[in-house]
């Protein structure tokens, strides 16, 4: 409940980024629940960065996927966000970059701020993956869809690893900085799992909204489920060696898989249009 109050304050600061459709109360409650479940040992203050970056992720996703109507608009948003990440003034560039600038100010004070170069790299990967999916969607009917493997390789568009790195910057320590490459690799595997779990849950909505989905790329539901099982097994192999030095971060990744497996079995985040 405290996380949800933080979330509502965050959203209230940028009302133009969060229209009531599809940003409804269920989405807010679900985001708060997911982040609280991932770190049950943490209080709301330690989860505040997760809340902020999760909501920025949703807002930027909405801006690129549904607000931007042209390739030029997508490119401008990507360029503006990367410019702010490199130190440019966010204010003239709109609310999405002002929000990003606020996040960056918080991260700069984090105990694991040494992870910021990796965070900047992951932001660029997220934005590039979102732009790539926009291109795929725009070409539907006039060009080939990506293969399933190409689609899965673009899982950075889900945003999980970027959010995770943000969380670890403000809650981590020197060990987090030292083992960030391994944490990143494990998070990338978890991100692929969550990408496909989401697709199984949202196929009908994706058809209605004109989104891409793994089930549109020639695979049956059973085949996607089997791939998820393989990815989960690999993720656990990457996570296990981290438990001695980065116990909270490792268990957090495991709990992301566990929560999402149950959550996407019954619902998803977005509200109705």
C-alpha positions, -999 to +999 in steps of 0.1 A: +000+000+000+029+024+007+043+016-027+010+024-043+009+057-026+044+065-039+033+054-073+002+077-072+024+107-062+048+099-090+020+097-116+004+129-102+036+148-109+034+139-147-004+137-155+001+142-192+022+110-194-005+088-178-040+092-193-067+074-174-071+050-203-051+027-202-034+039-170-061+029-146-062+019-109-056-018-117-024-010-135-011+010-105-021-016-080-004-043-100+028-024-104+030-017-067+022-054-059+048-068-083+076-046-069+067-052-033+066-090-040+100-089-055+117-076-024+096-085+007+125-076+030+125-040+018+103-010+030+086+013+005+115+038+006+139+012-008+114+003-035+108+039-046+132+037-075+116+005-087+083+024-087+096+054-106+115+035-132+086+010-137+063+039-144+087+057-167+090+024-186+052+023-190+050+059-200+078+058-226+064+025-240+031+043-244+047+073-260+066+052-286+040+025-293+008+046-294+015+083-293+042+085-319+027+085-353+058+087-375+094+073-376+106+109-370+087+112-338+101+079-325+136+090-335+132+124-318+120+108-285+150+083-286+174+111-293+160+134-265+161+106-239+197+097-248+207+134-247+193+137-212+211+106-202+243+122-214+237+154-193+215+176-215+188+198-199+156+178-199+132+207-194+127+219-230+122+183-242+089+174-225+076+155-195+091+122-205+126+136-204+119+157-173+108+125-155+140+108-168+161+136-155+145+133-120+153+096-120+189+103-130+193+128-102+182+101-077+205+075-092+236+097-091+233+096-053+230+058-051+256+037-033+262+017-065+265+046-088+294+029-104+268+009-123+256+040-142+276+034-174+258+000-177+225+017-169+231+042-197+240+014-221+208-005-211+187+026-216+200+028-252+193-009-257+157-004-244+151+026-267+166+009-297+145-022-291+113-001-288+121+017-321+128-016-338+095-030-327+078+002-339+094-004-373+082-041-374+047-030-365+046-003-390+057-027-418+030-052-411+012-061-443+039-046-465+069-066-452+079-097-434+075-100-396+105-108-375+113-144-369+106-157-334+143-156-325+147-120-338+117-111-317+131-128-286+165-112-291+146-078-290+134-085-255+152-053-242+119-036-252+103-051-222+124-029-199+130-053-171+168-051-170+168-013-171+145-012-142+165-038-123+198-019-128+181+013-115+170-006-084+205-021-078+221+013-081+202+027-052+201-004-030+234-021-039+270-018-027+305-024-040+298-061-046+269-051-069+293-029-089+319-057-090+294-083-102+272-061-124+281-081-156+268-113-141+237-096-126+231-081-160+233-114-178+210-131-153+185-102-156+186-104-194+176-140-192+148-132-167+136-104-191+132-130-219+111-151-196+089-122-187+086-111-224+071-145-233+049-149-202+034-115-211+028-126-247+009-157-236-013-136-214-019-107-238-024-123-272-060-112-276-052-076-265-022-074-287-044-084-317-069-057-308-042-030-302-021-039-332+009-051-312+033-078-320+032-110-300+053-142-301+021-162-310+019-142-343+053-155-354+045-191-363+047-208-329+020-226-310+012-218-274+028-251-263+060-243-281+063-209-265+056-225-231+083-250-237+108-222-246+098-204-214+107-236-194+141-237-211+148-200-204+137-204-167+161-233-163+190-213-178+181-182-156+183-202-124+217-215-134+229-179-139+212-167-106+225-194-083+262-184-083+252-149-073+235-158-041+266-158-019+278-123-028+245-107-040+219-126-022+191-100-023+196-092-059+197-129-068+165-138-049+148-107-063+154-121-098+140-155-088+109-138-073+104-118-105+100-151-124+078-166-097+055-136-095+052-131-132+044-168-138+014-165-115+004-130-125+004-135-162-016-167-157-046-146-148-042-110-160-018-084-173-010-047-164-026-025-190-061-011-186-087-008-214-083+018-241 
